[in-house]
Amino acid sequence: MVFEVALPEESDEEWVWRRWRRGEVAQEAKKQIVFSVPMILTSVSYFGIPLVSVMFAGHLGDLQLASATLANSWAIVSGFTLMVGLSGALETLCGQAYGAKLYRKMGIYLQASIITAMVASSMLAVVWWFTEPILILLRQDRAVAHAAAAYMRPLIPALFAYGQIQCLIRFLQTQSIVTPLVVCSVSSLLLHIPITFALVHPLGMGYTGAAVAAGVSQWISLLMLVSYAIFSKRFEETWQGFSTEAFAIILPTLRLAIPSAIMVCLEYWAFQIVVFLAGMMPDSKITTSLVAMCVNIGAVAVNITYGFSAVISTRVANELGAGNVDKAKKAVKVTLTLSIIFSMTFILFLIFGHNAWAHFFTNSRIIRTEFVQMVPFLSTSILLDSVQGVLSGVSRGCGWQHLAAWTNLVSFYVFGMPIAIVLGFVVELHAKGLWAGIICALFIQVCVLSIIVLRTEWSRVQLSVEKENDVP
């Protein structure tokens, strides 16, 4: 006997709607991938410029390697990360202005952010000049601190260029103009290699030449971006020359820029604190090596998922500025899916290729064996980080930087770091305990940001955007 199950008939209208929805999602996914890949290349290229300088300096001797590595870490912690954070205000302001077709305001916002970046760079330059006493105060070796300071001072021009580059990246990104970013960043990185070699060896500048080269390459990239923005016809509406109006909106932009900088710095500093804590453990060489490996591999994963954070920030800001709340929400779902797929792919490469990853960092059999036990912890943090990266991008697109900053403060410093200390030192889980604290912080961060995204009435966000755009 054959039983036939009667299925509800699908009307022609429902069939058309379902097919349209599939096509819409596929189109959105394609659009985001096309946007995110250039942003990933841009991020990796600018990350690579100071790294190449460190590599050239490191080949001059052990002291040069230690001091250049320390100087680069200090430069990222005390300067470059802050510049990235301050430029985050443009993701909200320019993104929403572009969606609302308030094109002239975008150029005004850009000028205000560049002024802010210049002032901040001037203040940080003083800090960089006095690197040696600061590092000695942080209990670093005196010889290494002295050499690191000698590296930091010629690196100061790179700080000024980097801050303006980040502003221009956000300005182009919010208009979905990404190809020039790839061209300028990748070409600067390729030019940086012969420039560094020439300054270090033929021109005889040696160790300091590597730092000077980083500044030269950053300024070359900045001039390329500025030239494109000024002379390209694509910016006739969004860039209409310099205006004194920019000074009037510096304070309003700071209301977004400062929380954005705090949001970025709080998370990055937490990972650096974990490395510092690893150096205080009994078997500090192994523990520090393991934690540093996890931080660096995690940074590679973050650079890959960064593109999705940038794309969702732009999509949300553009759609809210245009009043398309539903499209903004759908874009978030697509980006989360893509980010998780990419992070899972990266995790599979990590799990099945953990020996290869370990070989990139060390020849020690003991450390490679210990790293195998860290892979599950690292994989978990990479997955959570891919989700929070997208949610943080949504926060920047909506102008919720202050909420994200408070979330990072509580997640990492009220919960994450204390848990890491207890598990690492008291329970004596060492590297695994420290990284478990990071996982707890990321989990809390994801939960809180998810609640903010899900519980907020997006239509009210749209109204607040309209009010912000009335700022002269």
N, C-alpha and C positions, 0 to 999 in steps of 0.2 A: 504494500500500500504506500502510495506516495503522498506525503503531506505538503501542501503548498501554503506558504506563509504570505499573507497579503501585506505588502509594504505600503506605507502611505505614499500616494502619488505626489510627485514633485511638479508643481506648476511651472509653466514656461518662465514666468517672472522670477521664481525662486532659483531656477537653473541658471538664468542669465546673471542674477545677483551673485550666486556662488562662484560662477566662473569669473565675474568681474573682480570679486574680492581676491581670488587667487592671483589674478593678473596684477592687482594693485599691490599686494604684498611682494610679489616677485619684482615688480618695478621698483618698489621702495628699497628692497634688499640690494638690487643691482646698483641703484643710485648711491646707496651708502657705501658699498664696497669700492665703487669708482672714486668716491670722495676720500675714504679712509686710507687706502693704500698710499696715495701721495703724501698724506699727513704723517703716516708711519715713516716713510722714506725721509721726509723733512726732519722729523724728530730724531731719527737715528743719525742723520748726517751732522746735525748741530751737536749732538752728543759725542760724535766721533772726533770733532775738531780738537778739543782739549785733550781727548784720550790719545790721539796720535802724537801730540806734543809730549805727553807723559812717556810714551813708548820711546821716543827719540832720546829724551833726557835719561830714561832708565838704562839705556845701553851705554851710558858714559861711566857707570859705576854703581856700586851698591848704595852708597850714600845718596847719590843723585836719584836713584830709583825710589828709595824710601821717602826722601824729601819732596820729590815731584808728585808722588802718589798722595802724600799727606796734604800738600798744597792744593792739589786738584779737589780732594775731598772737602777741604776747608772752603775753597772757592764755591763749590756746589752748595754746601750747607749755608754759608753766610752771604752768598750773592746771587748766583745764577737761579737757584730755586725761588728766591724772593722775586726776581724779575719775572719769572714765569707766572707767579701768583698775582702780582700787581696787574699784569696785562689781562688777567681773567675778567676784569670789569668790562672790557671791550666785547667779550663774548655775549654778555647780556645787552649792553647798550647798543653796539653796532648791529648785533644780530636782530634785535627787536626793531631798531630803526629801519633796517633794510627791509624787513617784512612789512612794516607799516608804510614803506616808500617815502620815508623822511630822509632822503639820500644826503642832503647837505649836512644834516646833523652828524652823520658818520665821520666826516672830515673833522668836525669840531671835536667830537669825542676822541678821535685819534690824536689830535694835537694836545688835548688835555692830558692824555695818558703818556704821551712822549715827554711832556714837561715833568710829570710826576716821576717817570722813570729816570730822567736826568737828575732831578733833585735827590732821589733815593740813591742813585749811583754815586753821586758826590759824597754823600754821607758814608756809604759803604767803602768808598775808596780810602777814607781816613782809617777805617777799621782794618782794611787790607794792608795799609802802610805799616801799621803796628802789629803785624802778624806774629812776629817773634815773641814779644812779651806775653801775648795772649796764649800762644801755644805752650810756652814755658809754664804759665799759670795753670794750664790744663794738664800739667805733668808729662809733657812730651820731652824726649831727649833734646838736650840743648843744641847739639851739633845738627840734628835733623831739623829742629825749629829754625835755626839760623839759616840753613840752606833753603828751607821752605819759604821763609820771608824773602830771600833773594829771588825766588821764583815768582812770588805773588806780586811784587811791585811792578815788574814789566808786564804783568797780566792785567793791570788796572784798565788800560784802554779797551781791552776785550769786554770788560764789564759794561762800559758805556754803550758799546756797539750792540751787545747782546740784549740789553734792555729795550733798545729801540727796535731791534729785529723782532722781538716777541710782540711788540705792539703792532708792527706791520703784518706779522703772520696772522694775528687775530682780525685785523682790518680786511685782509684778503680772504681769510677763511670764512668770515661771516657773509661774504658775497659769493661763496662757493667757487672761488678762483684759487685753484690749488696747483695747477701745472707750473706757473712761475715759481712757486715756493720750492718745488722739487728741483727745478733747473738751478736756482740760485744756491740752494743748500748743497746739493750733490756736487755741482761744479766748484763750489768753495772748498768742499772737503777734498776733492781731487787736486785742486791747486795747492791746498795746504801741505800736502806731502812733499812736493819739490821745494816749496817755500821753506818749510822747516828744515829739510836737509841742507839747503843752501845757507841758511842762517847759522845752523849748528856747526857745520863742517867747513865748506869752502870759505865762508866769510868769517869764520873763527869766533863766533859769539858763544859757542858751546852751550852750556847748561841754560843760561838766561835767553839764548837765542830761541830755544823751544817755546818759552813763554811769549816772547815777542812775536813769534810766528802765529800763535793763536790769536793775538790781537789783530795782526795784519789780515789774516783770513776772515775774521769776523767783520772787519771794516769793509773788506772787499764785498762780502755778501750783503752788508747793509747798503752800500752804494748801488749795488745791482738792484736791490729791492726798491730803493728810493727812486732810482732812475725809471724803473718800470712804472711805479705808481704815478710819477709826475707826467711822463710822456705818453703813456698808454691812453687811448681814447675810451677805454672801458671805465675810466674813473672820472669822466667829465662831470658827472652829477655828484659823485660821492667825495671828490676832492676838488674844491673850488678855491684853493690857495689858503694862505695863512690868514687867521682872523683873531682879533683880540677877544672874541667871545669865548675862546678856549679857556682863558683865565677865569672867567665867571663860573665855569662848570667844573673846575678842578675839585672843589669840595664835594659836590654831588657825586662825582666819579669816585672819589676816595671812599665814600660810603659803601661802595661795592669792591673797590680795589683792595682795601685793607683786609676785610674779611676773606677775600679770595686768596690773598697772600698768606694769611694765617692758616687757612684751610689746607693749602698745599704744603706749607712748611711743617705744620704739626705732624702730618703723616710721614713725611720724609725724615724728619729729625728722629722720630721714634725708631726707625730702622737703624739709624746711625747710633742711637743710644744702646740698642741691643748689641751691636758690634763692640761698643765700648765696654759693656757689661761682660761680654765673653772674654775680654782681656783681663778681667779681674778674677777669673776662675782658676782653680788649682792647675789644671792641664790647659793653660791658656793658649798655647800655640795651636793645639788641635781644635779646641773649641772656637777660637777666633777664626781659624781657617774655614771651619764648617759653616759658621754663621756668615762670614764674608762671602763664601761661595753661594750660599742661599740668597743673600742680598743681591749679588750681581746677576744671578740667573733670574731672580724675580724682576730685576730692572729690565732685562731683555724682554721678558713677558709683558711688562708694563708698557714698554716702547711699542710693542705690537698692538696691544689693546688700546693704546693712546689714540689711535686713529678713530676708533669708535666713540671714545669720549668726546673728541673734537666734533665728529659728525653729528652726534645727538645734541650737543650744545648748540650748534648752528641750526639744526633742523627745528628744535624746540623754540629757540629765540625767533627765528624767521616766521614760523607758523603762528606763534602767539602774537607777534607784531602785526601779522596780517589778520588776526582774529580767528584763525583756524584751530580751535582747541582740539577737536576730534583728530585732526591730522597729526597734531603734536603727540597725542597719546598713542596713536598707532605707530608712529615713528619710534617711540620708546620701546614698544614691544618687539619690533623688528631688530632694533639695535641690540637689545638684551640677548635675543636669540643668536644673532651673529657673533657677539662677543663671547658668549658661552661656548659656541661651536669652535671658534678659533682657540680659546683657552684650553678646551678639552683636547684639541689636536696637539697643542704645545705640550700638554701634560703627558700624552701618549708618547711623544718623542722623548720626553724626560724620563718616563718610566722604563721604556725599552732601550734607551740609549744613555742611561745614567753613567755608565763607565766612560763613555766618550765625553760627556759633560765634565766629569771629574778630571779627566786627563787634560782638559783645557786649563785647569787651575793648578794641578799638582802632580808630582810623580810619586808621592808618598802612598804606599800601599795601605797604611793604617788609616789615613784620612779618606782614601777612596772607599775603604770598607765601612767606615763610620758614615760616609755620605749616603750609602744605600739606605740606612735607617732614617735619614733625614728626608728622603724622597717623598714619602706619604705626607709628611708635614708640609713640605714645600708645595706639593701638588694642591693640597687643600687651600693654602694661602693664595696661590695663583688663581684658582677658581673664584674664590671670594673677591679677590682684587679686581678680577675682570668685571664682576657685577657692580662693585662699588665704583669703579671707574666710570661706568655708564651712568649710574645714579648721580655721581658728582657732576658729570657733564650736564645732566638734566637740571641740577641745582644752579649751575652757572647760567644755563639758558634762561631759567625762570627768574634769576636774581635772588636766589636763596643762599648766597654765599655765607651770610651770617649764621644761618641754621646749620649749614655743613661744617662751618668752623667750630661751633659749639659741639657738634656731633663728634668731630675728630678729637677735640680736647677731652671729652668724656670717655670716648672709646679707647683711646690709646694711653691716656695719662691717669685716668681714674680707675680703669679696669685693666687694660693690656699690660702696662709696665709693672704694676704691683703683682699681677698674676705671673708674669715672666720672672720676676725676682724670686717669688715664693717657689715656683716650680724649678727654676734653675739652680738656686742656691740652697733653699731649705730642704726641698724634696730631693735635691741633687740629681735632677734629670739633665742638668748641664745644657748643651746646645738644644736638645729636644724640648726642654722646659722653657727656654727663652723663646723658641719659635712657637711653642704652644700659646704663649702670651700674645704674640703677634696674631695668631689665628683667632683667639678670643676677641681681640680688638677689632679685627676685620669683620667678624661675625656680628658683633654689636653694631658696628658702623653700617653694615648692610641692612640690618633689621631696622635701625632708626631711620636711615635714608629711605627705605622702602615705605615705612609708615608715613613719612613726610610726603612722598610722591603720591601714595594711594589716597591719603586722607585729605589732601588739600584740594579745594575747589578751584579747578584750573580757570574757570570763567572769571573768578575774582582776580586771579593773577593777571589775566588779560586786561581788566579794568585798571589795575595798578600800573601796567605798562603804558596805557594810554595817558595816565597822569604824568608819568616820568617823562614821556616824550614832549610834554608841554614846557619842560624846563628850557629856558632860552639858551 
